[in-house]
Amino acid sequence: MNVTELANAAIDLRVAELLAARLCHDLIGPVAAVANGAELLADDDPEFARDAIALVGDSARKANRRLQFYRFVYGFTGGGVTGPPPHQLVADLLEESLVSCGYGQAARGLPVERQKLACNMLAIAAEPLIRGGRLVLEAEAAGLEVQATGEGARLSPEIRAALGLSTPAEELSSRTVAAYFAALLARRLESRIVINEQPTGFRLAVVGQEIVGQDALGSSAGASTGSRST
């Protein structure tokens, strides 16, 4: 194994470790709530038992939604989708959040590998929308576009760097690994993710490698002022 192969293997291992850590972090809450609810079921008070049943049911549904989404965006390796369609996975993931999502009809007809990338991008775009907002996914001739709008809708410099694959593997964290993984998916599709900042949010666009004049952080002339809204 040469130096390049060793470096690539180290990157793959680092990404796998961080993705596992992220999944555990996101699932520990609802899984722990199920365990707590199960303990309450042993209480003799009927009211406590009813609350426990409600807690277990709600937490189990939340864990199931997250597991199905993560299985698709991180585990899908080809073939047909065996669970809910991608647009439904996104809707279920965001159901209890303050973020709404428009998953365009054209995007629903894309090959599943493209929709896997799209779902990764939607999850990344949703994270800064802590006060709520709106996501819109569209498929155009030039590629995929995710428009994010909402108060304080800005990507951190660390996420921007990860989307540009400019973050060294040893500097990745559980907060940035999803963006790095999405960028790897785009590269596998011979594309890259371009970020355009806008007055009310930002836009993530998947473009082919042959498109020049823009870097992965959208620093081309007019990228931040001449972006169009979807």
N, C-alpha and C positions, 0 to 999 in steps of 0.2 A: 504494500500500500504506500503510495507516494505522499508527499507533504500536502498536496491539494486534497486528496481523498481523506486524509486524516483530519484536515481542517473542516471539511464538509461533514464528516461524521460527528465531530465535536459540536458543530452548529445544530445538526439534527437532534443530538442527544439533549442539548441545552433547551431547544424549543420544546421537545417532548416533555422534559421535566417541568418546565414552567407552565405549559398547558395543563398538565396534570394538577399542579398546585392551584391553578386558577379554577379548574373545574371543582376541585375539592372545596375551595373557598366559597364558590357560588352555591354549592349544594349542601354545605354543612348546616346552614340556617334552617331550611325546610325539613331536612332529615332529623335534626335535633328536635324540632318542634313536634314531629311525629312521635319521637321517643317520649317526649314530655307528655304528650296527649295520651299515649298508651299507659303511662303511670297513673294519670288522673282517672282512667277508666276503672281502676281498682277502688276508687273512693265510693263510700256508701251513699253519699249525697247525690240524688238523682240530677240535681241542677249541675253539679260538677261533672257528672257523667255526660250530660248533653253537651256541655261546653267542650269536653274532651273529644267527643265524637266530631264536633264541628272543627276543632283544631286539627285533628288527625286528617280529616277529609280535605280541608283547605291546604294543609301543608303537603299532603301526598300529591294533590293536583299540581301544586307549584313545582315540586321536585320532578314530577313526570314531564311537565312542559319544558323545563330546563334540560332534562336528560334527552328528550326527543330532539330539541333544537341542537344541542351540542353533538349528539350522535351524527346529525346530518352535516353540520358545518366543520366538524373536526374529524369525524370517522368515516364519512361516505367516501368510497373508493371507486365508484362506477356502478353501472347497471341501473336497474329501476329503483325508484324510491318506494320503500315498503311501508312507510308510515304516512302521516298527513303530508300534503303537498307543501313545498317551501313557503308559499305565501301564508298558509295557515300556521306553520311553525312560528313565523315572525309575529303574526297576530296574537298567538297564544303567549309567546314570550313577553310581549308588551301589554298584555291585557290589563294587568293591575298597576301599570305605570301611568305617568302623565303624558306619555308620548304616543301619538297616533301615527299610523303608517299607511301610505298609499302605495300598494304594490301593483304597478301598471300591468295591464293585460298583455302588452307586448313582452314584458319581462317574464310573465308566467309561461310563455311559449318557448323560452330559451332552452338550450341544452342544460341538463341538470348540473354539469360542472360549472357553467356560468352562473346558475342560480345559487350554487354553493358559495361562490365568490361574492355574489350579491348579498346573501344573508350575512356573511362575515362583515361586509361593509356596513350593512344596516345596524348590526350590533355595535360596531365601533362608533358609528355616527350617533347612536342613541345615548352613549355614555355621558357626553357633556351636557345633555338636556336634563339636568337634574331638577329644573323648575318646570319641566314640560316643554313640549314643542311638537314639531311635525316633521316626519320623514316622507320623502317621495322617491320611489325607485322607478326609473324609466329605462327602457332599452331603445337606443337610437342607432343609426347606421354606423356611427363612430365607436360605439361601445356602450357600456353601462354608465348610468349616472345616479348618484344618490344625493338628493338635496335635503339639507338639514336646516331648519329654521327654529328659532326659539331664543328666549332671553339667555344671554351668556353663552350662546352656542359657538364655542371656539375649541379647536383641538390644541392640546398642549404641545410644546416643542418636542417633547419626548415621543409622543404619538406620531407627530409629523415625521420625525426622523426614522421611526420604525417603519412607517408606510413607505418611506423612500429606501428602505434596506440599507441605510447608512449607519445604523446602530451596530457596533460590534457585538457579537453573540454574548460575550462575557458581561456586557452592560445591559442586556435585556432583563426585564423584570416581569412579574406576573401581571402588571398593569399594561405593559407594552407588547407582550408576546403575541396577543391576538392581532394587533396591527401588523406585526412582522409576518405572522403566518398568512394574513390576507395578501400581503405583498408577494410572498412566495407563491401563493396560488395564482396571482396575476402573472407572475413571471413564467410559471409553468404553461400558462395560456398565451405566452409570447406577448404579454401586455404589461402595463404598469399602472399604478394608481397616481393620479394627479389631484392635488388639492387646490381649490380656489376659494379664498376667503371672500365673503360677501357682507354687506352691511348688516343683514339680519341673521347671518349664519355662515354656512360653508357648503361647498359642493365637492363630492368625491367622484372622479370620473376615471373609468378604465379606458385607456387608449393603447393602441398598438405601438410596438417598439419603433416602427418606422416613422411615427409622428415625431417631428423634431421641433425645436423652438421652445419647449417647455421642459423643465426638470421635474422631478417627482414631488417637489414642494410648490409647484405652480408659480415659479418666479419669472416666467416669461413676461415680456412687455405687455402690460395691460391685464395680466392674469387676475390681479386683485381688484381692478377697477372696471374691467370690461367683461366680466363674467356674466353669463346670462342665467336667468332663473328658469328652473323647469316647472 
